Amino acid sequence: MKTYSLAWQNAKRIWTNGSRVFVLNAADSLEVYKQSAPTTGNGTLTKISETATSTAALFDATNVWMVNSTVYALTSTGAINQYSYTETPIIGTIAARLQSAGVVATGLTDVSQAWSPGAGVVNTQTTTSDPDTTGQIAKYSTGPWAQLDPEVRTGIVGTIMADAGPCLADPDPSVQPYFATPPDETGGVEAVDPAEEVALTPSNTVTGKFTLGSGQPAAGLRVTLTANDLGDGATGQTQVPFLGMATTAADGTWSITLPGTLPADVQQAKDDNGGILNLEATAEGVTTTTNTPMLGVDTLSSTTAQQSATVSGQNDDGHTTLLAPNTVSSATTDTYAGSTDSSTFAAKIEADPAPAPDTVPMWQSGNSTLAANYNPYLINGHDVSAEAVRAPSTPMDSGNCWDTKEAISTSTKYTVVGEAHAGWDAKSTFEYESSMSSSIDTAIKTTNSWSIGASKELSQSTGVSVGWSNKAKYSHQYTVPILYTKWKKQHWCSGTVRSTWYKIEASKYHIPAGGAVGKVGKDVSSKDGSENFKKSPSANRAYLQGGGSTLSLSHGSSVKFGGAVSAFGISLGAKTGYDSNHRQRITSGNQTGKHWVWGKNGSISSGKAGVFYSK
């Protein structure tokens, strides 16, 4: 750093090419100073001209920068003008001139900043209202003006301070970039694709567990199991197929064996979803002290390979569902309004160009953010989270009780289904082909706010292949359009509504009119690089040899992408199952040596990495 104590308090702009410093004053006059040590910047400044020609265009420009003897200016109308700077020695002084040399480019109306990383090249930054593409950096040549790279990087927002770096030496292209000290590359083995998973033993039993809000078991409650994928496209109330009942044991667990032959409409829904049957289990009760109605809603799925509940839920560490107060009545309407969406947690995550957090809050509001100390179990000043719960006085049975669902609204949202990484000189590929393979959070509303529930499995045919292939030094998420439905659901017994709740869940892959089959999402390159490599567990590391070696994750599941989508003001997470049609792949570049990668949740070969990053 070097501080210059000069009378520049009236300066409108200051720019430099290293050896010269230009000061454009508020009076629209241009002063030129000589830097005695441009290589280090530690020299002294001497004014060499007070008579250099200035222009109003420079004064009003959005950006002004310089490369060698050429000055560039980005105007507010989206043009880049070019000026030539010359010096003519005269006895005792220097005559400096800045003359217009023409227009380099026009039509850059969306460009918010521009600069040159070197001679003959201009980079531009475009900022938009779309959080998936804002902060896009593009590269152009200046003679003639032509695009060299439409997306050097996205997600770069704010003011950019860039310089051609005349005092820096070019890096050795055979050495991976690092900051400060070289990273320790011990640990890890040569990367190989993970082995295929062993097939699970088939079973037609589904299981789960209900607890109080405090985590204590909810025993003695009747559990009703229904099919969850029917009723799409229907108007008004639709009765939901009943598939079984059970009672929670002393530890809150329950199990139900599915019928050997499913009803025809249920079997069709299962076939349409790639052999996966989505189910919903509910348990209702009343607290013993305050007589508060309680309701638990669980989402499960079964497949032809294993007809048992998938392990899912908020943290994917066990299939346990909390009971919550059921203060929603049959007359209650959901109060979400699109105009309030911008103040929700979901909107803040969606608008942030940085990678979303791995988890989202379990309790959310569709109208605003919730207080940090929000307690959904506080009913009329009393915390009911630890109150014992008993079964209702009138038990449910399949003879005179049933469930209904009614679609309240639908919305198509682009949802994160995966990401791929490639740092240094590597190339990344992300494939999401022909069919879906994603688990997406559901949201349940039994009170004034929503709670994040277990995931719903989507395995329908899409008929399209999306993603990207072999993009150099490219780390991004990928999103696909999915239709979300908000349902109003009810328990009925003998013609009377016993319980009411709302549910938000993914329905199907759905391309909106005029919409894209898929979109590149947020830039996640911040998770790559030598600094993150230094922090990674050595057991999770593996390397590829240079020269086009490849590595694919094509077995197991991806990580849980928190904030994968904002639906009706609620932020939901999602993950994708890897297989031959859904994978993350990296290809090493031509540089010699090892190209290191590391798994987020485990080693590459274990099949539990979830996603791998690139050094």
LUMDRENRO-726983 format. One line per 2 residues: number of its first residue (from 1); their letters; for each residue x, y, z of C-alpha. Coordinates in Angstrom, 1 decimal, always signed. Example, Ala and Ser with C-alpha at 12.3 -4.5 7.8 and 13.67 -1.06 7.14 Angstrom:
BEGIN
1 = AS = +12.3:-4.5:+7.8; +13.7:-1.1:+7.1
This chain:
BEGIN
1 = MK = +0.0:+0.0:+0.0; +1.1:+3.6:-0.7
3 = TY = -0.7:+6.7:+0.4; -0.3:+9.9:-1.6
5 = SL = -1.1:+13.2:+0.2; -2.1:+15.2:-2.8
7 = AW = -4.9:+17.8:-3.3; -7.3:+15.4:-5.0
9 = QN = -10.4:+16.3:-2.9; -12.1:+17.6:-6.0
11 = AK = -11.4:+14.5:-8.1; -14.4:+13.0:-9.9
13 = RI = -12.4:+10.0:-11.1; -8.9:+8.6:-10.8
15 = WT = -7.5:+5.8:-13.0; -4.0:+4.5:-13.9
17 = NG = -2.1:+2.4:-16.4; +0.7:+1.9:-13.9
19 = SR = +3.2:+4.5:-15.0; +0.6:+7.4:-15.3
21 = VF = -2.1:+8.4:-12.9; -5.0:+10.4:-14.3
23 = VL = -7.2:+12.7:-12.2; -10.4:+14.0:-13.6
25 = NA = -11.6:+17.0:-11.5; -15.1:+18.2:-10.8
27 = AD = -14.3:+21.2:-13.0; -13.9:+18.8:-15.9
29 = SL = -10.2:+19.3:-16.2; -7.7:+16.4:-16.4
31 = EV = -4.4:+16.2:-14.6; -1.7:+13.6:-15.4
33 = YK = +0.9:+12.4:-12.9; +4.0:+10.3:-13.4
35 = QS = +4.6:+7.3:-11.0; +8.3:+6.9:-10.5
37 = AP = +8.1:+3.2:-9.6; +5.2:+1.7:-11.5
39 = TT = +6.3:-1.9:-10.9; +5.9:-1.7:-7.1
41 = GN = +3.6:+1.4:-6.7; +5.9:+2.7:-4.0
43 = GT = +7.3:+5.6:-6.0; +6.4:+9.3:-5.9
45 = LT = +3.9:+11.1:-8.1; +4.9:+14.1:-10.1
47 = KI = +2.4:+16.2:-12.1; +3.5:+16.3:-15.7
49 = SE = +0.5:+18.0:-17.3; -2.3:+20.4:-16.4
51 = TA = -3.4:+21.0:-19.9; -4.5:+17.5:-21.1
53 = TS = -7.7:+17.5:-23.1; -10.8:+16.3:-21.2
55 = TA = -14.3:+15.3:-22.4; -17.7:+15.5:-20.8
57 = AL = -18.2:+11.8:-21.8; -15.5:+10.7:-19.4
59 = FD = -17.0:+12.8:-16.6; -20.4:+11.2:-17.0
61 = AT = -19.3:+7.7:-17.8; -20.3:+4.7:-15.7
63 = NV = -16.7:+3.3:-15.7; -13.3:+4.6:-16.9
65 = WM = -10.2:+2.4:-17.2; -6.9:+2.3:-19.1
67 = VN = -4.7:-0.3:-20.8; -1.3:+0.9:-21.9
69 = ST = -2.0:+4.2:-23.8; -5.7:+3.6:-24.4
71 = VY = -8.5:+4.9:-22.2; -11.9:+3.2:-22.2
73 = AL = -15.2:+4.5:-20.9; -18.5:+2.7:-20.4
75 = TS = -21.4:+5.1:-20.9; -24.8:+5.1:-19.2
77 = TG = -26.3:+4.3:-22.7; -24.5:+1.0:-23.0
79 = AI = -21.6:+2.0:-25.2; -17.8:+1.6:-24.8
81 = NQ = -15.9:+4.6:-26.1; -12.1:+4.5:-26.8
83 = YS = -9.6:+7.4:-26.3; -5.9:+7.5:-27.2
85 = YT = -3.4:+9.1:-24.9; -0.2:+10.7:-26.2
87 = ET = +2.7:+12.7:-24.8; +4.9:+15.1:-26.7
89 = PI = +8.1:+16.4:-25.0; +8.5:+20.2:-25.1
91 = IG = +11.4:+22.1:-23.6; +10.8:+22.1:-19.9
93 = TI = +7.4:+20.3:-20.0; +5.3:+17.6:-21.6
95 = AA = +2.2:+18.2:-23.8; -0.3:+15.5:-23.0
97 = RL = -3.4:+14.9:-25.2; -6.4:+12.6:-24.8
99 = QS = -8.3:+12.3:-28.1; -11.4:+10.3:-29.0
101 = AG = -10.6:+7.2:-31.1; -14.1:+6.0:-31.7
103 = VV = -16.7:+3.6:-30.4; -15.6:+0.1:-29.4
105 = AT = -19.1:-1.4:-28.7; -22.8:-0.4:-28.4
107 = GL = -25.9:-2.1:-27.1; -24.6:-3.1:-23.7
109 = TD = -27.6:-1.8:-21.8; -27.6:-4.5:-19.2
111 = VS = -23.9:-4.0:-18.4; -23.3:-2.5:-15.0
113 = QA = -19.5:-2.5:-15.0; -16.7:-3.1:-17.5
115 = WS = -12.9:-3.3:-17.3; -9.9:-4.8:-19.1
117 = PG = -7.9:-7.7:-17.7; -5.3:-7.1:-20.4
119 = AG = -4.6:-5.5:-23.8; -7.3:-6.1:-26.4
121 = VV = -9.8:-7.6:-24.0; -12.8:-6.2:-22.1
123 = NT = -14.7:-8.0:-19.4; -18.3:-6.9:-18.5
125 = QT = -20.5:-7.5:-15.5; -24.3:-7.9:-16.0
127 = TT = -26.6:-7.6:-13.0; -30.3:-8.6:-13.3
129 = SD = -33.3:-9.3:-11.1; -32.8:-13.1:-11.8
131 = PD = -30.8:-14.5:-8.8; -29.7:-17.5:-10.9
133 = TT = -27.9:-15.4:-13.5; -27.1:-12.0:-11.9
135 = GQ = -23.4:-11.1:-11.6; -22.5:-12.7:-14.9
137 = IA = -19.0:-11.9:-16.2; -18.4:-12.1:-20.0
139 = KY = -15.2:-11.6:-22.0; -14.9:-9.8:-25.3
141 = ST = -12.1:-8.9:-27.7; -11.9:-5.2:-28.7
143 = GP = -10.6:-5.3:-32.3; -13.0:-6.2:-33.7
145 = WA = -15.6:-6.5:-30.9; -16.4:-10.2:-30.5
147 = QL = -17.5:-12.3:-27.6; -14.8:-14.7:-26.4
149 = DP = -16.6:-16.3:-23.4; -20.3:-15.6:-22.5
151 = EV = -19.9:-16.8:-18.9; -16.5:-16.5:-17.3
153 = RT = -18.3:-16.6:-14.0; -21.7:-15.8:-12.5
155 = GI = -22.8:-14.7:-9.0; -20.2:-11.9:-8.9
157 = VG = -22.1:-8.8:-7.5; -21.0:-5.5:-6.1
159 = TI = -18.3:-3.2:-7.2; -15.4:-4.8:-9.0
161 = MA = -11.9:-3.4:-8.7; -9.7:-4.9:-11.4
163 = DA = -6.3:-4.2:-12.9; -4.2:-5.7:-15.6
165 = GP = -1.5:-6.3:-13.0; +1.7:-5.0:-14.7
167 = CL = +3.7:-5.9:-11.6; +2.7:-9.5:-11.5
169 = AD = +4.4:-12.4:-13.3; +2.4:-14.9:-15.3
171 = PD = +1.7:-18.0:-13.2; +3.1:-21.4:-14.1
173 = PS = +0.3:-23.1:-16.0; +1.4:-26.6:-14.7
175 = VQ = +0.9:-25.6:-11.0; -2.6:-25.5:-9.5
177 = PY = -3.3:-22.1:-8.1; -3.2:-21.7:-4.3
179 = FA = -3.2:-18.9:-1.8; -0.2:-18.4:+0.6
181 = TP = +1.3:-21.8:+1.3; +0.9:-24.8:-0.9
183 = PD = -1.8:-27.2:+0.4; -0.8:-30.5:+1.9
185 = ET = -1.7:-33.1:-0.6; -1.2:-36.1:+1.6
187 = GG = -4.0:-38.6:+1.9; -6.3:-39.8:-0.8
189 = VE = -6.0:-42.4:-3.6; -6.5:-42.4:-7.3
191 = AV = -10.1:-41.6:-8.0; -12.4:-44.5:-9.2
193 = DP = -16.1:-44.5:-9.7; -17.9:-45.8:-6.6
195 = AE = -19.2:-49.4:-6.7; -22.8:-50.2:-7.4
197 = EV = -25.0:-50.5:-4.3; -26.2:-53.9:-3.2
199 = AL = -30.0:-54.4:-3.9; -32.2:-54.3:-0.9
201 = TP = -34.4:-57.2:+0.2; -38.1:-56.6:-1.0
203 = SN = -40.7:-56.0:+1.7; -44.2:-54.6:+1.7
205 = TV = -44.2:-53.1:+5.2; -43.9:-49.4:+5.9
207 = TG = -42.8:-48.1:+9.3; -42.4:-44.8:+11.1
209 = KF = -42.4:-43.1:+14.5; -44.4:-40.2:+16.0
211 = TL = -43.2:-38.2:+19.0; -44.3:-35.2:+21.1
213 = GS = -42.8:-31.8:+20.3; -40.3:-32.5:+23.1
215 = GQ = -39.1:-35.7:+21.4; -40.8:-38.1:+23.8
217 = PA = -42.7:-41.0:+22.3; -46.4:-40.5:+21.4
219 = AG = -47.9:-43.8:+22.4; -51.4:-45.2:+21.8
221 = LR = -52.3:-43.1:+18.8; -54.2:-44.4:+15.8
223 = VT = -52.1:-44.1:+12.5; -53.9:-43.9:+9.2
225 = LT = -52.0:-44.7:+5.9; -53.3:-43.3:+2.6
227 = AN = -52.0:-43.1:-1.0; -50.6:-39.6:-1.7
229 = DL = -50.3:-39.3:-5.5; -54.0:-39.3:-6.6
231 = GD = -56.2:-36.3:-7.2; -53.8:-34.2:-9.3
233 = GA = -55.9:-32.2:-11.8; -59.2:-32.9:-9.9
235 = TG = -61.5:-30.0:-8.9; -63.1:-29.8:-5.5
237 = QT = -62.6:-32.4:-2.8; -61.3:-35.9:-3.7
239 = QV = -61.4:-38.9:-1.4; -58.0:-40.4:-0.8
241 = PF = -57.5:-44.2:-1.0; -57.1:-45.8:+2.4
243 = LG = -54.3:-48.4:+2.7; -54.1:-49.4:+6.4
245 = MA = -54.2:-48.5:+10.1; -52.0:-49.1:+13.1
247 = TT = -51.5:-47.9:+16.7; -48.3:-46.4:+17.9
249 = AA = -46.4:-48.6:+20.4; -44.9:-47.4:+23.7
251 = DG = -41.9:-46.0:+21.9; -44.0:-44.2:+19.3
253 = TW = -43.2:-46.6:+16.4; -45.8:-48.1:+14.1
255 = SI = -45.8:-50.4:+11.1; -48.4:-51.3:+8.4
257 = TL = -48.3:-54.0:+5.8; -49.5:-52.9:+2.4
259 = PG = -52.2:-55.0:+0.7; -50.8:-57.7:-1.6
261 = TL = -52.8:-56.2:-4.5; -53.1:-52.5:-4.6
263 = PA = -56.3:-50.8:-5.8; -56.1:-50.2:-9.5
265 = DV = -55.8:-46.4:-9.3; -53.1:-46.7:-6.6
267 = QQ = -51.2:-49.2:-8.7; -51.4:-46.8:-11.7
269 = AK = -50.1:-43.9:-9.7; -47.2:-46.1:-8.6
271 = DD = -46.4:-47.1:-12.2; -46.6:-43.5:-13.4
273 = NG = -44.0:-42.6:-10.7; -41.4:-45.1:-11.9
275 = GI = -42.5:-47.8:-9.5; -42.4:-45.6:-6.4
277 = LN = -45.6:-45.3:-4.3; -45.8:-42.1:-2.2
279 = LE = -47.8:-42.5:+1.0; -49.0:-40.3:+3.8
281 = AT = -49.4:-41.4:+7.4; -51.3:-39.3:+10.0
283 = AE = -51.8:-39.5:+13.7; -54.1:-37.4:+15.8
285 = GV = -54.6:-36.9:+19.5; -55.5:-34.4:+22.2
287 = TT = -53.2:-33.2:+25.0; -54.2:-34.5:+28.5
289 = TT = -53.9:-31.1:+30.3; -55.0:-28.3:+28.0
291 = NT = -57.2:-30.4:+25.7; -55.2:-29.0:+22.7
293 = PM = -55.8:-31.0:+19.4; -52.5:-32.4:+18.0
295 = LG = -51.7:-33.8:+14.6; -48.7:-35.5:+13.0
297 = VD = -48.4:-35.8:+9.2; -45.6:-38.0:+7.8
299 = TL = -44.7:-38.5:+4.1; -43.3:-41.9:+3.1
301 = SS = -42.6:-43.9:+0.0; -42.1:-47.5:-1.1
303 = TT = -40.6:-49.0:-4.2; -40.7:-52.2:-6.1
305 = AQ = -37.2:-52.9:-4.8; -38.0:-52.3:-1.1
307 = QS = -41.5:-51.6:+0.1; -40.4:-49.9:+3.3
309 = AT = -40.3:-46.3:+4.2; -37.4:-44.3:+2.9
311 = VS = -35.2:-42.7:+5.5; -36.0:-39.0:+5.2
313 = GQ = -37.1:-36.0:+7.3; -35.6:-32.7:+8.3
315 = ND = -32.1:-34.0:+8.8; -32.3:-37.4:+7.1
317 = DG = -31.1:-39.1:+10.3; -34.2:-41.2:+11.0
319 = HT = -37.9:-41.3:+10.0; -39.4:-39.6:+13.0
321 = TL = -42.3:-37.1:+12.9; -43.2:-34.6:+15.6
323 = LA = -46.9:-34.0:+16.6; -47.8:-30.3:+16.3
325 = PN = -50.8:-28.3:+17.6; -53.8:-28.6:+15.2
327 = TV = -55.3:-25.1:+15.4; -56.3:-25.0:+11.7
329 = SS = -60.1:-25.5:+11.4; -62.3:-26.4:+8.4
331 = AT = -63.1:-22.7:+8.0; -59.4:-21.6:+8.0
333 = TD = -57.9:-20.3:+4.7; -54.2:-20.0:+4.0
335 = TY = -53.2:-16.4:+4.2; -50.2:-16.5:+1.9
337 = AG = -50.1:-13.7:-0.7; -47.5:-13.3:-3.4
339 = ST = -47.1:-9.7:-2.5; -45.6:-10.6:+0.8
341 = DS = -43.3:-13.2:-0.5; -40.3:-10.9:-0.6
343 = ST = -40.2:-10.7:+3.2; -40.0:-14.5:+3.8
345 = FA = -37.0:-16.6:+4.6; -37.5:-18.4:+1.3
347 = AK = -37.3:-15.2:-0.7; -34.1:-14.2:+1.0
349 = IE = -32.5:-17.5:+0.1; -33.7:-17.4:-3.4
351 = AD = -32.4:-13.9:-4.0; -28.9:-14.6:-2.6
353 = PA = -26.6:-15.5:-5.5; -24.3:-17.4:-3.0
355 = PA = -24.9:-21.1:-2.5; -27.9:-21.8:-0.2
357 = PD = -27.2:-23.3:+3.2; -27.4:-27.1:+3.5
359 = TV = -30.5:-26.9:+5.8; -33.5:-24.6:+6.1
361 = PM = -35.5:-23.8:+9.3; -38.0:-26.4:+10.2
363 = WQ = -40.6:-23.8:+11.0; -41.3:-21.0:+8.5
365 = SG = -44.0:-18.4:+7.6; -45.3:-17.8:+4.1
367 = NS = -45.7:-14.1:+4.9; -42.6:-13.1:+6.9
369 = TL = -39.6:-14.4:+8.7; -40.2:-15.9:+12.1
371 = AA = -38.6:-14.7:+15.3; -35.5:-16.6:+16.4
373 = NY = -37.4:-17.7:+19.6; -40.5:-18.7:+17.7
375 = NP = -42.3:-21.5:+19.6; -45.1:-23.3:+17.6
377 = YL = -46.1:-25.2:+20.8; -47.0:-22.0:+22.7
379 = IN = -50.9:-22.2:+22.9; -52.7:-19.6:+24.9
381 = GH = -49.6:-18.9:+26.9; -49.0:-22.6:+27.7
383 = DV = -46.2:-24.7:+26.1; -47.8:-28.0:+25.1
385 = SA = -44.6:-29.5:+23.6; -44.1:-31.9:+26.5
387 = EA = -47.8:-32.5:+27.4; -48.9:-36.2:+27.2
389 = VR = -51.2:-36.9:+24.3; -54.2:-39.3:+24.3
391 = AP = -56.2:-40.7:+21.5; -59.5:-38.9:+20.7
393 = ST = -62.5:-40.1:+22.6; -64.0:-41.3:+19.3
395 = PM = -61.5:-43.7:+17.7; -61.1:-43.7:+13.9
397 = DS = -61.9:-46.8:+11.9; -61.9:-47.4:+8.2
399 = GN = -65.7:-48.0:+8.1; -67.0:-44.5:+8.9
401 = CW = -63.9:-42.3:+8.5; -62.0:-41.1:+5.4
403 = DT = -59.6:-38.5:+4.2; -60.1:-35.9:+1.5
405 = KE = -57.7:-33.5:-0.4; -58.5:-30.4:-2.4
407 = AI = -56.0:-28.5:-4.6; -55.9:-24.8:-3.5
409 = ST = -53.3:-23.5:-5.9; -50.4:-24.6:-8.1
411 = ST = -47.1:-23.1:-9.1; -44.2:-24.2:-11.4
413 = KY = -40.8:-23.5:-9.8; -37.3:-24.2:-11.0
415 = TV = -35.8:-26.5:-8.4; -32.1:-27.4:-7.7
417 = VG = -31.6:-31.1:-8.5; -27.8:-31.2:-8.3
419 = EA = -24.5:-29.5:-9.0; -21.1:-30.3:-10.6
421 = HA = -17.7:-28.9:-10.0; -14.5:-28.3:-11.9
423 = GW = -11.6:-26.1:-10.8; -8.2:-25.3:-12.4
425 = DA = -8.2:-26.7:-15.9; -10.8:-29.5:-15.4
427 = KS = -14.2:-29.7:-17.1; -17.6:-30.5:-15.4
429 = TF = -20.6:-32.4:-16.6; -24.1:-32.7:-15.0
431 = EY = -26.6:-35.1:-16.4; -30.3:-35.3:-15.6
433 = ES = -31.8:-37.5:-18.3; -35.2:-39.0:-19.3
435 = SM = -36.7:-39.4:-15.9; -36.7:-37.7:-12.5
437 = SS = -34.8:-39.1:-9.5; -35.3:-36.5:-6.8
439 = SI = -36.6:-36.3:-3.2; -38.1:-32.9:-2.3
441 = DT = -39.2:-31.7:+1.1; -42.9:-31.3:+1.9
443 = AI = -44.3:-28.6:+4.1; -47.2:-29.1:+6.6
445 = KT = -49.4:-26.4:+8.1; -51.5:-27.3:+11.2
447 = TN = -51.0:-24.0:+13.0; -50.3:-20.4:+11.9
449 = SW = -46.9:-21.4:+10.4; -45.5:-24.2:+8.2
451 = SI = -43.2:-27.0:+9.3; -40.8:-28.8:+6.9
453 = GA = -41.8:-32.5:+6.6; -40.3:-35.6:+5.1
455 = SK = -39.5:-35.8:+1.4; -41.7:-36.9:-1.5
457 = EL = -40.1:-39.0:-4.2; -40.4:-38.1:-7.8
459 = SQ = -39.4:-40.7:-10.4; -41.6:-39.9:-13.4
461 = ST = -40.5:-39.9:-17.0; -39.6:-36.4:-18.3
463 = GV = -38.9:-37.3:-21.9; -36.0:-34.8:-22.0
465 = SV = -32.3:-34.8:-21.2; -31.0:-31.7:-19.5
467 = GW = -27.8:-30.5:-17.9; -24.4:-29.5:-19.4
469 = SN = -21.3:-31.3:-20.7; -17.6:-30.7:-20.5
471 = KA = -17.6:-27.0:-19.5; -14.1:-25.8:-18.4
473 = KY = -13.6:-24.6:-14.9; -17.3:-24.6:-14.3
475 = SH = -19.1:-25.1:-11.0; -22.8:-24.6:-10.9
477 = QY = -26.1:-26.0:-9.6; -28.7:-27.1:-12.1
479 = TV = -32.5:-26.6:-11.8; -35.5:-28.2:-13.5
481 = PI = -39.2:-27.0:-13.6; -41.4:-28.8:-11.1
483 = LY = -45.1:-28.2:-10.5; -45.9:-27.6:-6.8
485 = TK = -49.4:-28.0:-5.3; -50.8:-26.6:-2.1
487 = WK = -53.5:-29.0:-0.8; -56.2:-28.6:+1.8
489 = KQ = -56.5:-32.0:+3.5; -59.1:-33.2:+6.0
491 = HW = -60.1:-36.2:+8.2; -63.8:-37.0:+8.2
493 = CS = -65.8:-39.3:+10.5; -69.5:-39.9:+10.1
495 = GT = -69.8:-36.8:+7.9; -68.0:-34.4:+10.3
497 = VR = -64.5:-32.9:+9.9; -62.2:-34.2:+12.6
499 = ST = -58.9:-32.5:+11.5; -57.8:-30.0:+8.8
501 = WY = -54.3:-29.3:+7.6; -52.5:-27.8:+4.5
503 = KI = -49.7:-29.4:+2.6; -47.2:-28.1:+0.0
505 = EA = -45.6:-30.8:-2.1; -44.0:-31.4:-5.5
507 = SK = -46.3:-33.0:-8.1; -44.4:-33.5:-11.3
509 = YH = -41.9:-32.3:-13.9; -43.7:-29.5:-15.7
511 = IP = -42.3:-27.1:-18.4; -44.2:-23.8:-18.2
513 = AG = -45.5:-22.2:-21.4; -42.5:-20.7:-23.1
515 = GA = -40.2:-21.9:-20.3; -36.9:-23.7:-20.3
517 = VG = -36.6:-27.5:-19.9; -33.9:-26.8:-17.3
519 = KV = -31.7:-23.9:-16.2; -28.2:-23.5:-14.9
521 = GK = -28.4:-22.3:-11.3; -26.2:-20.6:-8.8
523 = DV = -22.4:-20.4:-9.1; -21.0:-22.7:-6.4
525 = SS = -17.3:-22.3:-7.2; -16.8:-20.9:-3.7
527 = KD = -16.7:-24.5:-2.4; -13.8:-25.3:-4.7
529 = GS = -10.1:-24.3:-4.6; -7.0:-24.9:-2.5
531 = EN = -8.3:-23.2:+0.7; -11.3:-25.5:+0.8
533 = FK = -9.1:-28.5:-0.1; -6.9:-27.7:+2.9
535 = KS = -10.0:-27.9:+5.2; -11.3:-31.2:+3.8
537 = PS = -10.8:-34.5:+5.6; -7.8:-36.3:+4.0
539 = AN = -9.9:-39.6:+4.0; -12.4:-37.9:+1.6
541 = RA = -9.7:-36.9:-1.0; -8.9:-38.6:-4.3
543 = YL = -7.1:-37.5:-7.4; -7.3:-37.8:-11.2
545 = QG = -4.3:-38.0:-13.4; -4.1:-35.2:-15.9
547 = GG = -4.8:-35.7:-19.6; -8.5:-36.4:-19.7
549 = ST = -9.2:-38.8:-16.8; -12.8:-38.9:-15.7
551 = LS = -14.7:-39.5:-12.5; -18.5:-39.9:-12.1
553 = LS = -20.9:-40.1:-9.2; -23.5:-42.5:-10.5
555 = HG = -24.5:-44.4:-7.4; -26.0:-43.3:-4.1
557 = SS = -27.6:-39.9:-3.4; -26.5:-36.3:-3.7
559 = VK = -26.3:-34.0:-0.7; -29.4:-32.3:+0.6
561 = FG = -29.6:-29.0:-1.1; -31.2:-26.6:+1.4
563 = GA = -33.1:-23.8:-0.2; -33.5:-25.8:-3.4
565 = VS = -36.8:-24.0:-4.2; -39.2:-21.4:-2.8
567 = AF = -42.8:-22.5:-3.2; -45.7:-20.4:-1.9
569 = GI = -43.2:-18.5:+0.3; -41.7:-21.6:+1.9
571 = SL = -38.1:-22.8:+1.3; -37.8:-26.5:+0.6
573 = GA = -34.7:-28.8:+0.3; -34.1:-31.5:-2.3
575 = KT = -31.7:-34.2:-3.2; -31.2:-36.5:-6.2
577 = GY = -30.4:-40.1:-6.6; -27.4:-40.9:-8.7
579 = DS = -27.7:-43.6:-11.4; -26.8:-44.1:-15.1
581 = NH = -29.1:-41.2:-16.1; -28.3:-38.8:-13.2
583 = RQ = -24.7:-38.1:-12.4; -22.0:-35.6:-11.6
585 = RI = -18.8:-36.0:-13.6; -15.4:-34.3:-13.9
587 = TS = -12.8:-34.6:-16.6; -9.2:-33.6:-15.8
589 = GN = -7.5:-31.1:-18.2; -4.2:-31.4:-20.1
591 = QT = -2.0:-30.2:-17.3; +0.3:-32.8:-15.9
593 = GK = +0.2:-34.0:-12.3; -2.7:-34.7:-10.0
595 = HW = -6.1:-33.1:-10.1; -7.6:-33.4:-6.6
597 = VW = -11.3:-33.8:-5.7; -12.9:-34.5:-2.3
599 = GK = -16.3:-35.7:-1.2; -18.5:-33.6:+1.1
601 = NG = -19.9:-36.4:+3.2; -17.4:-39.2:+2.6
603 = SI = -14.8:-40.7:+0.3; -15.5:-41.0:-3.4
605 = SS = -15.3:-44.8:-3.4; -17.7:-45.2:-0.5
607 = GK = -20.7:-44.0:-2.6; -21.5:-41.6:+0.3
609 = AG = -19.7:-38.5:-0.9; -23.0:-36.8:-1.9
611 = VF = -21.2:-34.3:-4.1; -17.5:-33.8:-4.8
613 = YS = -15.6:-30.5:-5.0; -12.6:-29.7:-7.2
615 = K = -9.2:-28.2:-6.3
